[in-house]
Amino acid sequence: MNVSQKKVAKPPPLDEARSVLFERGWLAERDNATREALFGIGRLASFESDQPLYNLSDQPNGLFGIVSGVVQILIPGENKEMLTPHRAEAGFWVGDLALFSDQRRLVSVVARGPVQALFLPSKKLRELVRKHPEMMRDFYALTHANMQTALRLLANLSVTRANSRIALRLLHIAESISSPDGWIELSQEELAEHTAVSLPTVQRCLRALSEINAIELGYGRLRLLDRDELFRFACD
């Protein structure tokens, strides 16, 4: 067998998780010692589509870092209906707020399709922080980043013009996509829920964006082609 015919060994799952989480999101911004210490107490967890990583009001059991796939964040509405204002991909971490405040979960986090995550159990996390109390600064940084996202989502919902709200939301989502071909796995129904806009309005807006070549539409997904044009559309 010549060299070109040799099969290349696939990296072990933990190596793949390390590569993703050390390069994207909150963990990538920590120093090397912290990254290694946190990764060292983690284990990989797999979730099927529609399976929760955790549910609203659960007792906190640890921290989750998304390695692959997409998760939906669900929050309770005033009428107890669950709303979906956010979705997240590889590099996103969640679970810190309830864990370190010793409170129940404020949201549900559910897999949208298959998801793989690095799970850091609460017991091991607490032991690590007791040994290295300076690490609390790192977790405050995570809470700050997630709060920044929450405030940005709130600001988006305050935009009165529906087309602007949709376009700005697409720009926000595109900042964190992990797909190398740029496709965003997002249905029109999901986009309507993310932006609190009716489905017909979303459909009209997406057609308009497609006509000016700002986006490309696919089945249950879309791709940004011209971010400058999308931003101009949002500001018109």
Long-range contacts (C-beta under 8 A, 24 or more apart in sequence): 13-44, 13-116, 14-44, 16-67, 17-42, 17-44, 17-67, 17-116, 17-118, 20-67, 20-68, 20-90, 20-91, 20-178, 21-65, 21-67, 21-90, 21-91, 21-118, 23-91, 24-90, 24-91, 24-178, 25-65, 25-90, 25-91, 25-92, 25-93, 26-65, 26-91, 26-93, 26-141, 26-142, 26-145, 27-65, 27-91, 27-93, 28-91, 29-141, 30-138, 34-135, 34-138, 37-128, 37-132, 37-135, 38-120, 38-128, 39-118, 41-120, 41-121, 41-124, 41-125, 41-128, 42-118, 42-119, 42-120, 43-118, 43-119, 43-121, 44-116, 44-117, 44-118, 44-119, 45-116, 45-117, 45-118, 45-119, 46-114, 46-115, 46-116, 46-117, 47-111, 47-114, 47-115, 47-116, 47-117, 48-111, 48-114, 49-111, 49-112, 49-113, 49-114, 50-110, 50-111, 50-112, 51-110, 51-111, 51-115, 52-108, 52-109, 52-110, 52-111, 53-94, 53-95, 53-109, 53-110, 53-111, 53-115, 53-117, 54-95, 54-105, 54-108, 54-109, 55-105, 55-108, 56-82, 56-105, 56-106, 56-107, 56-108, 57-104, 57-105, 58-104, 58-105, 59-104, 59-105, 60-95, 60-98, 60-99, 60-102, 60-103, 60-104, 60-105, 60-122, 61-121, 61-122, 62-95, 62-99, 62-119, 62-120, 62-121, 62-122, 62-125, 63-93, 63-94, 63-95, 63-96, 63-99, 63-119, 63-120, 63-122, 63-125, 64-93, 64-94, 64-95, 64-109, 64-117, 64-118, 64-119, 64-120, 65-91, 65-92, 65-93, 65-117, 65-118, 65-120, 66-90, 66-91, 66-92, 66-93, 66-94, 66-115, 66-116, 66-117, 67-116, 67-117, 67-118, 68-114, 68-115, 68-116, 68-178, 69-111, 69-112, 69-113, 69-114, 69-115, 69-116, 70-111, 70-112, 70-113, 70-115, 70-185, 71-109, 71-110, 71-111, 71-112, 71-115, 72-109, 72-110, 72-111, 72-112, 72-190, 73-107, 73-108, 73-109, 74-107, 74-108, 74-109, 74-110, 75-106, 75-107, 75-108, 82-108, 83-193, 84-190, 84-193, 84-194, 85-153, 85-157, 85-193, 85-194, 86-149, 86-153, 86-194, 87-112, 87-173, 87-186, 87-190, 87-194, 88-176, 89-176, 89-177, 89-178, 90-178, 91-176, 91-178, 92-176, 93-142, 93-146, 94-146, 96-139, 96-142, 96-143, 96-146, 97-143, 97-146, 99-125, 100-136, 100-139, 100-143, 112-185, 113-185, 156-195, 157-195, 157-196, 162-195, 162-197, 162-201, 162-205, 163-205, 163-208, 163-233, 163-234, 164-233, 164-234, 164-235, 164-236, 165-195, 165-197, 166-191, 166-195, 166-197, 166-201, 166-202, 166-205, 166-206, 167-205, 167-209, 167-214, 167-230, 167-231, 167-233, 167-234, 168-234, 169-194, 169-195, 170-215, 170-222, 170-224, 170-230, 171-224, 171-227, 171-230, 171-231, 171-234, 174-224, 174-227, 181-223, 182-223, 182-224, 183-218, 183-221, 183-222, 183-223, 184-221, 184-222, 184-223, 184-224, 185-220, 185-221, 186-220, 186-221, 186-222, 187-220, 187-221, 208-233, 209-233
